Amino acid sequence: MVGLPYDCLANPHGVVRLTFEKAISSGLDPSTSDGKDWGALDLFRQFLYCNDGLSQVPVLNARNVKYIQQNTLVRFRGLIQDMLGNEFYIGAYKDGCTWRTNKFMDASPFQMDLSPDMRLWERRLIYCVPVPGINFWTQSSEHMADQCNTLASEHREKRQRDNDGAVDSMELVPDLEFLGSPSAKKLQDTIIKGNSPSISSEGNYFPCLVKMYDFVDSDLKLNEVVEFVGVLSFDPELPMEKVDSDAFSNGLSEDELVQLPSCKVPRIHCLVHRKLGVHDFLPSGPMSEPNTLLIRGIREGMLGHLTALLGEDGVAAQFLMLHLLSGVHARVDTLAVGKLSLNLTCFTKEHASVFGSRLNLAVKNLLPFTQYIPLTIEYLNNTSLAPKKDYQTNRLVSGVLQLAEGSHLIFDETQLQAGTLDSVGLHNAMLLENLIQFQKVEYDFQYYKMEMTADVQLLVLSEGKSNILLADLVLPFEPSSSGSLETVDVETLQAWRWYLLTLRSLPHSISPEMQKIVEDDLVAARQADRSLGTVDFSRLLTMGRLMSLSFGETSLSLRHWQLVKELERLRKERLK
């Protein structure tokens, strides 16, 4: 294919204009097209995925955002924190006798005069934030690329200043959009006064407003983790006074949902996107082709590390490994099948300072999204756990429990002392109970509540059995030494990460022969202990599945089932 006269990376708007002009000359009617793609996206997909262009696109973050030239191509990975609805914009208009488009941009490069030839198109607005609890190692493979891409962006910026044509060097004219509700000015004032989340210089909080085109209603959902590739619109040097005079003059502005000025929050006009799972955050897989022997070696190494970390408590290490492999893989009525929360009891304050710190560090090094939460009365009474709708700004205010699928939470109850829970604390305790038992979080929309499904691993550290977080497994912690946290090389860590994040998604089955053995064992267990119920049997089956997966096998074997029964026997011995 003949090369384009525009650079997809440095001048994506040039590609959009070129393809639009070609489509118009071929008979495209902007009056009836409703802004649907006219061939531009095919060129971007070819550049990104056929010509290895994706590796050249800088990954947008707080470190490099001020150095990347706006109106160039960027990548951004984030959690969908809020769905802001749809927005009308002037997508096509006539400049004299020539049709032009404003698609994939905030402002028109040409002067627009009000005329009957203007065409209103629609785009969806999504507010995204970094995945809560994301650990630095997930971005380590991109860090060096950031440095190279930043230098490349600075070079492209200089080159484009030198070489831009007359059209691209014209001062941009703000697009004409419609005022939503009377609260638009109030939200604008809030942002201008600095009360709205904006880019943190430390990189802890980096929101982006993503504008989606040619969207499908069911395509993206709240709390999904998505990688967006699109055109960046961000001008940190733009004074707020200019934002006020340009964007809000004459009663014409974007909807209040969008009034996060481009000098405060970057905007990405999305060209392509893909949903991400936890495995997509792996820098790389095992150095060799995975096989059963390799997987067993990885398992043995990680189990030995967890055992040493837990003061040579091998039983706790076995249960911890199953817990780290767990995840919701099906839902039957209210039951979330596959979850396996763990409560380590007999965990004193001294244990927390030593083993708790080690556990936190180990989990952070193994899983992509983790958080360590000291649970106290003050925390429960003063923390917003559930997301809540603010109708004054028409925004969903995030809560601690608005999490990505595959997140891991450690709740440390060793600091919990006697006290009184107020109404907020009681509600938060109910939210935590709902999360650990049903893997659901109740979102507060003021006029009604909505339960959102979750898939979160929960590890509870407590002196006695937790009364707030009733875990699937309760295991007294019995270290025999102070243990140690050994140094692990990067290659081994990468193999352990691959092991945990890949094996959990393997399919699993039980042969008819094994199903008969399991049924007979469960009947015998029920005869020996009448207190056992369907929840206990479901937990044992989950442990059997996870034990098989821990060996890289997708079918339950007699050996795996016997290991599960022995672990359960040892656990009950400790509970006595």
C-alpha positions in Angstrom: 0.0 0.0 0.0 1.3 3.5 -0.8 2.4 5.3 2.3 0.2 8.0 3.7 1.2 11.6 3.5 0.4 11.9 7.2 2.0 10.3 10.2 -0.4 8.0 12.1 1.6 8.5 15.2 2.4 12.2 15.2 -0.5 13.5 13.1 -3.6 11.2 13.5 -5.9 14.1 12.6 -4.3 14.3 9.2 -5.2 10.7 8.6 -8.8 11.4 9.7 -9.1 14.4 7.4 -7.5 12.6 4.4 -9.8 9.6 4.6 -12.9 11.9 5.2 -12.0 13.9 2.1 -11.6 10.7 0.1 -14.9 9.4 1.4 -16.7 12.7 0.5 -15.2 12.6 -3.0 -16.5 9.0 -3.3 -20.0 10.0 -2.5 -20.2 9.9 1.3 -23.1 12.1 2.5 -22.4 13.6 6.0 -26.1 14.3 6.4 -26.9 10.6 6.6 -23.6 9.0 7.7 -24.2 9.9 11.4 -20.5 9.9 11.9 -19.9 6.2 11.3 -16.3 5.2 10.3 -15.4 5.9 6.7 -12.2 3.9 6.6 -9.9 5.8 8.9 -10.0 3.1 11.6 -8.8 0.5 9.1 -5.6 2.6 8.5 -5.0 2.9 12.2 -5.5 -0.8 12.8 -3.1 -1.6 10.0 -0.5 0.8 11.5 -0.9 -0.5 15.0 -1.3 -4.3 14.5 0.2 -5.1 11.1 3.1 -2.6 11.0 4.1 -3.0 14.6 3.0 0.5 15.4 1.5 -0.3 18.8 5.0 -0.6 20.3 5.8 2.9 19.1 2.8 4.5 20.8 3.8 6.0 24.2 1.9 4.7 27.3 0.3 7.8 28.9 1.0 8.3 32.6 1.8 11.0 35.1 5.5 10.9 34.4 5.3 11.7 30.7 2.0 13.4 30.1 3.6 16.9 30.1 6.1 15.9 27.5 3.9 14.2 24.9 2.6 16.6 22.3 -1.2 16.9 22.2 -3.1 15.6 19.1 -0.7 12.7 18.9 -1.4 9.0 19.4 -1.2 7.6 23.0 -2.1 4.5 24.9 -3.8 4.5 28.3 -4.7 1.6 30.6 -7.3 2.3 33.2 -10.4 1.2 35.1 -13.8 2.6 34.0 -14.7 4.5 37.1 -17.8 6.3 35.7 -19.9 6.1 32.6 -20.8 9.8 31.9 -23.4 9.3 29.2 -23.4 10.6 25.7 -22.5 13.9 24.2 -23.5 15.7 21.0 -20.9 17.5 19.0 -20.6 19.1 15.6 -19.2 16.3 13.6 -19.3 17.7 10.1 -19.8 21.1 8.7 -19.2 23.1 5.5 -16.2 25.4 5.1 -17.4 27.2 2.0 -18.2 24.4 -0.4 -15.9 21.9 1.4 -17.2 19.4 4.0 -14.9 19.0 7.0 -15.1 16.9 10.2 -14.4 17.4 13.9 -14.3 13.6 14.7 -11.6 12.5 17.1 -10.9 16.1 18.2 -11.9 18.7 20.8 -11.5 21.7 18.5 -11.8 22.5 14.9 -8.7 23.6 13.0 -10.9 25.8 10.8 -13.2 28.7 11.5 -16.8 27.4 11.9 -19.8 29.7 11.2 -23.3 28.7 12.3 -25.1 27.3 9.3 -27.8 24.8 8.4 -25.0 22.5 7.0 -23.7 21.6 10.5 -24.3 18.0 11.4 -24.6 16.8 15.0 -23.0 13.5 15.8 -22.8 11.6 19.1 -20.0 10.2 21.2 -19.8 8.4 24.6 -17.9 9.8 27.6 -16.0 7.5 30.0 -14.1 8.6 33.0 -11.1 6.3 33.7 -8.6 6.1 36.5 -5.5 3.9 37.1 -6.5 0.5 38.4 -6.8 0.8 42.2 -3.9 -0.9 43.9 -1.9 -1.4 40.7 1.7 -2.4 41.5 4.7 -0.9 39.9 6.1 -4.1 38.4 3.1 -4.3 36.0 4.5 -1.1 34.4 8.2 -2.0 34.6 8.3 -3.3 31.0 6.8 0.0 29.9 9.1 2.3 32.0 12.1 2.2 29.7 9.8 2.5 26.7 8.3 5.6 28.3 11.8 7.2 28.4 12.4 6.4 24.7 8.9 7.5 23.7 9.2 10.7 25.7 12.4 11.6 23.8 10.8 10.6 20.5 7.7 12.7 21.3 10.0 15.7 22.0 11.7 15.2 18.7 8.4 14.8 16.9 7.1 18.0 18.5 10.1 20.0 17.3 9.9 18.4 13.9 6.2 19.2 13.6 6.7 22.8 14.6 9.2 23.1 11.8 7.2 21.2 9.2 3.5 21.7 9.8 1.5 23.0 7.0 -0.6 26.1 7.0 -3.8 24.2 8.0 -2.2 22.5 11.0 -0.5 25.7 12.2 -3.8 27.6 12.4 -5.0 28.5 15.9 -7.6 25.9 17.0 -11.2 27.1 17.3 -13.2 25.6 20.2 -15.9 23.3 19.0 -19.5 24.3 19.6 -21.3 22.0 22.0 -24.5 22.1 24.0 -25.1 23.1 27.6 -26.5 20.3 29.7 -28.0 21.1 33.1 -27.7 24.2 35.3 -25.1 22.5 37.5 -22.5 22.8 34.7 -21.1 26.1 36.1 -21.0 24.7 39.6 -18.9 21.7 38.5 -16.7 24.1 36.6 -16.1 26.2 39.7 -15.3 23.1 41.7 -12.6 22.0 39.2 -11.1 25.5 38.9 -10.8 25.8 42.7 -8.8 22.5 42.6 -11.4 20.3 44.4 -11.7 17.8 41.6 -9.2 14.9 41.2 -6.5 15.9 38.8 -3.1 14.7 37.8 -0.9 14.0 40.8 2.7 14.9 40.5 3.6 11.8 42.4 1.7 9.7 39.9 -0.7 8.2 42.4 -3.8 9.5 40.7 -4.0 10.0 36.9 -7.6 10.2 35.5 -8.4 10.4 31.8 -11.6 11.4 30.1 -12.1 9.0 27.2 -14.4 9.8 24.3 -15.7 6.8 22.4 -17.0 6.9 18.8 -19.1 4.4 16.9 -19.8 2.8 20.3 -22.0 -0.2 21.1 -24.1 0.2 24.2 -23.1 -3.2 25.7 -19.4 -2.9 24.7 -17.9 -1.5 27.8 -19.1 -1.7 31.4 -18.3 -0.1 34.8 -15.2 -1.4 36.5 -13.7 -3.0 33.5 -10.0 -2.6 32.8 -9.4 -1.3 29.3 -6.5 -0.3 27.1 -7.4 2.7 24.9 -5.4 3.9 21.9 -6.4 7.3 20.7 -5.6 11.0 20.2 -4.4 13.0 23.2 -5.9 16.3 24.0 -4.1 17.9 27.0 -2.7 21.4 27.5 -1.3 21.9 31.0 -0.1 25.4 30.1 -3.6 26.6 29.2 -4.7 29.1 31.9 -8.0 28.4 33.6 -9.1 32.0 32.6 -8.9 31.0 29.0 -10.8 27.8 29.6 -13.5 29.9 31.3 -13.7 32.4 28.5 -13.5 29.9 25.6 -15.4 26.8 26.8 -18.1 28.5 28.8 -18.8 31.7 26.8 -22.2 32.6 25.4 -23.9 29.7 27.2 -22.3 27.2 24.8 -20.2 24.4 26.4 -20.0 20.7 26.9 -22.3 18.9 29.2 -21.4 19.3 32.9 -20.3 15.7 32.9 -17.4 16.6 30.7 -16.3 19.8 32.3 -12.9 18.4 33.4 -10.8 21.1 31.6 -8.1 19.7 29.3 -5.5 21.6 31.3 -6.5 19.5 34.3 -7.5 16.1 33.0 -6.2 14.6 29.7 -8.8 13.6 27.1 -8.3 10.7 24.8 -10.3 10.4 21.6 -10.4 6.6 21.3 -9.6 5.0 18.0 -9.3 1.4 19.2 -9.6 -0.4 22.5 -9.4 -3.8 24.1 -10.5 -5.2 27.5 -7.8 -6.4 29.8 -7.6 -9.3 32.3 -5.0 -9.7 35.1 -2.9 -11.9 32.8 -2.5 -8.9 30.4 -0.4 -7.1 33.0 2.3 -9.8 33.0 5.6 -8.4 31.6 6.3 -11.8 30.2 5.6 -15.5 30.7 8.0 -18.4 31.7 11.3 -18.4 29.9 10.6 -21.9 28.6 7.5 -23.4 26.9 5.2 -24.3 29.9 4.7 -28.0 30.5 3.6 -30.1 33.5 7.1 -30.6 34.7 7.9 -26.9 34.5 4.7 -26.0 36.3 5.4 -28.4 39.1 8.9 -26.9 39.5 7.4 -23.4 39.7 4.8 -24.7 42.2 7.4 -26.3 44.4 9.6 -23.1 44.4 6.8 -20.8 45.2 5.4 -23.1 47.9 8.8 -23.2 49.6 9.0 -19.5 49.5 5.6 -19.0 51.1 6.4 -21.6 53.7 9.6 -19.8 54.7 7.7 -16.5 54.6 5.1 -17.9 57.1 7.6 -19.1 59.6 7.7 -22.7 58.3 4.0 -23.1 58.6 3.6 -25.4 55.6 -0.2 -25.9 56.1 -0.8 -22.2 56.0 1.4 -21.9 52.9 -0.7 -24.6 51.1 -3.9 -22.8 51.9 -2.4 -19.5 50.9 -1.4 -20.9 47.5 -4.9 -22.2 46.8 -6.3 -18.8 48.0 -4.0 -16.9 45.5 -5.2 -19.2 42.7 -8.9 -18.7 43.4 -11.4 -16.6 41.5 -15.0 -16.5 40.6 -15.6 -18.6 37.5 -19.4 -19.1 37.7 -22.4 -17.9 39.6 -25.3 -20.2 40.7 -28.1 -18.2 42.2 -26.4 -16.2 45.0 -23.3 -18.5 45.1 -20.1 -17.2 43.6 -18.4 -20.4 42.6 -14.6 -20.5 42.8 -14.0 -17.9 45.5 -11.8 -19.0 48.4 -11.3 -16.3 51.1 -8.9 -17.1 53.9 -8.8 -16.0 57.5 -5.5 -16.6 59.4 -6.3 -16.5 63.1 -4.0 -16.5 66.1 -2.4 -13.6 64.3 -1.1 -11.3 67.0 0.1 -7.7 66.7 3.7 -9.1 66.8 2.8 -11.5 64.0 1.3 -8.6 62.0 4.5 -6.5 62.3 6.6 -9.4 61.0 4.6 -11.8 59.0 1.9 -9.3 58.0 4.5 -7.0 56.4 6.1 -9.9 54.6 2.7 -11.2 53.4 1.8 -7.7 52.1 5.2 -7.4 50.2 5.0 -10.9 48.8 1.4 -10.5 47.5 2.3 -7.1 46.0 5.2 -8.8 44.2 3.0 -11.6 42.9 -0.3 -10.0 41.9 -1.0 -6.9 39.8 -3.7 -5.2 42.0 -3.4 -5.4 45.8 -4.2 -3.4 48.9 -3.4 -3.8 52.6 -6.1 -2.3 54.8 -5.7 -2.1 58.6 -9.3 -2.6 59.8 -10.2 -0.5 62.9 -13.4 1.0 64.3 -12.2 4.5 63.1 -11.7 3.1 59.6 -15.2 1.6 59.4 -16.8 4.7 60.8 -15.0 7.2 58.5 -14.3 5.5 55.2 -16.5 5.5 52.1 -16.4 1.8 51.0 -19.2 1.9 48.4 -19.4 4.2 45.4 -22.1 6.8 45.7 -23.8 8.9 43.1 -23.6 12.7 43.5 -26.5 14.2 41.6 -25.3 17.7 42.0 -22.3 17.0 39.7 -24.0 14.0 38.1 -20.8 12.0 39.0 -20.2 8.6 40.6 -18.0 9.2 43.6 -15.7 6.2 43.9 -15.3 4.0 47.1 -12.7 1.7 48.3 -14.6 -1.3 47.1 -14.8 -0.1 43.5 -12.2 -2.6 42.3 -11.0 -4.3 39.2 -11.6 -8.0 38.7 -8.8 -10.0 40.1 -7.9 -7.5 42.9 -6.5 -8.8 46.2 -7.3 -7.3 49.6 -5.5 -8.0 52.9 -7.6 -6.9 55.9 -5.5 -6.7 59.1 -7.7 -6.9 62.2 -4.9 -7.1 64.7 -5.3 -3.3 65.5 -9.1 -3.7 66.0 -10.1 -2.7 69.5 -13.4 -2.5 71.3 -15.6 0.4 70.2 -18.9 1.4 68.8 -19.9 1.4 65.1 -22.0 4.3 64.1 -24.5 4.1 61.2 -21.7 4.5 58.6 -19.6 1.8 60.3 -22.5 -0.7 60.5 -23.2 -0.1 56.8 -19.6 -0.6 55.9 -19.5 -3.8 57.9 -22.5 -5.0 56.0 -20.8 -4.1 52.7 -17.7 -6.2 53.7 -19.9 -9.1 54.7 -21.7 -9.0 51.4 -18.4 -8.8 49.5 -16.7 -11.8 51.2 -19.8 -14.0 51.1 -21.4 -13.2 47.8 -18.7 -11.2 45.9 -21.1 -8.3 45.4 -20.9 -4.6 46.2 -23.9 -2.4 46.8 -23.6 0.9 45.0 -25.5 3.9 46.4 -27.6 5.8 43.9 -29.4 7.6 46.7 -32.8 6.9 45.3 -32.1 3.2 45.0 -29.3 0.6 45.6 -27.7 -1.5 42.9 -25.6 -4.6 43.5 -22.6 -5.0 41.3 -20.8 -8.3 41.0 -17.1 -8.5 42.0 -14.2 -10.9 41.8 -11.9 -10.0 44.7 -9.6 -12.2 46.7 -9.8 -11.5 50.5 -7.2 -12.5 53.1 -8.0 -11.7 56.7 -5.5 -11.5 59.5 -7.0 -11.6 63.0 -6.3 -12.8 66.6 -9.6 -14.7 66.8 -12.1 -15.6 64.1 -13.2 -12.5 62.4 -16.8 -11.4 63.2 -16.9 -9.0 60.3 -15.3 -10.9 57.5 -16.6 -14.5 57.6 -14.1 -16.2 55.3 -14.6 -19.5 53.5 -11.5 -20.9 55.3 -10.5 -20.2 58.9 -7.0 -21.5 59.8 -5.1 -20.9 63.0 -1.6 -19.6 62.2 1.2 -21.7 63.7 4.7 -20.5 62.8 7.5 -22.5 64.2 10.2 -19.9 63.6 10.6 -16.2 62.9 10.9 -17.2 59.2 12.7 -15.1 56.6 11.9 -13.2 53.4 14.4 -14.5 50.9 15.6 -12.5 47.9 14.0 -13.7 44.7 15.5 -13.0 41.3 13.4 -11.3 38.7 13.1 -14.3 36.4 11.7 -16.5 39.2 9.2 -13.7 40.2 8.0 -13.5 36.6 7.5 -17.3 36.5 5.5 -17.1 39.8 3.3 -14.3 38.5 2.7 -16.2 35.3 1.8 -19.3 37.3 -0.8 -17.5 39.5 -2.4 -15.4 36.8 -2.5 -18.0 34.0 -3.4 -21.2 35.8 -6.5 -19.7 37.5 -8.2 -19.3 34.1 -7.7 -22.9 33.0 -10.8 -25.1 32.4 -11.5 -27.9 34.8 -13.6 -31.1 34.8 -14.3 -34.1 37.0 -14.5 -37.6 35.4 -17.5 -39.8 36.1 -15.2 -42.1 38.1 -13.8 -39.3 40.3 -17.3 -37.8 40.7 -18.5 -41.1 42.2 -15.5 -41.1 44.6 -16.1 -37.5 45.7 -19.8 -38.1 46.2 -19.1 -41.2 48.4 -16.5 -39.2 50.5 -18.9 -36.3 51.0 -21.7 -38.7 52.1 -19.3 -40.3 54.6 -18.2 -36.9 55.9 -21.8 -35.9 56.4 -22.5 -39.1 58.4 -19.4 -38.3 60.6 -20.4 -34.7 61.1 -24.0 -33.7 60.7 -23.1 -30.0 60.8 -21.6 -30.1 57.3 -23.8 -28.5 54.6 -23.8 -27.6 51.0 -21.5 -24.6 51.6 -18.8 -26.9 53.1 -19.1 -29.4 50.1 -18.9 -26.5 47.6 -15.8 -25.3 49.4 -14.1 -28.8 49.2 -14.9 -29.0 45.5 -13.4 -25.6 45.0 -10.3 -26.7 46.8 -10.1 -29.8 44.7 -10.3 -27.7 41.5 -7.6 -25.3 42.7 -5.4 -28.2 43.8 -5.6 -29.6 40.3 -4.8 -26.3 38.8 -1.9 -25.8 41.1 -0.2 -28.7 39.3 -1.2 -27.4 35.9 -3.8 -30.1 35.4 -7.4 -29.6 34.3 -9.0 -32.7 35.7 -9.3 -33.8 39.3 -7.3 -36.8 40.1 -7.5 -39.1 43.1 -4.1 -37.9 44.4 -5.3 -34.2 44.3 -8.5 -35.1 46.1 -6.6 -36.9 48.8 -4.3 -33.9 49.3 -7.4 -31.7 49.7 -8.9 -34.1 52.3 -5.6 -34.2 54.2 -5.4 -30.4 54.3 -8.9 -30.2 55.5 -8.1 -32.8 58.3 -5.1 -30.8 59.4 -7.2 -27.6 59.4 -9.9 -29.1 61.6 -7.2 -30.5 64.0 -6.0 -26.9 64.5 -9.5 -25.6 65.0 -10.0 -28.1 67.9 
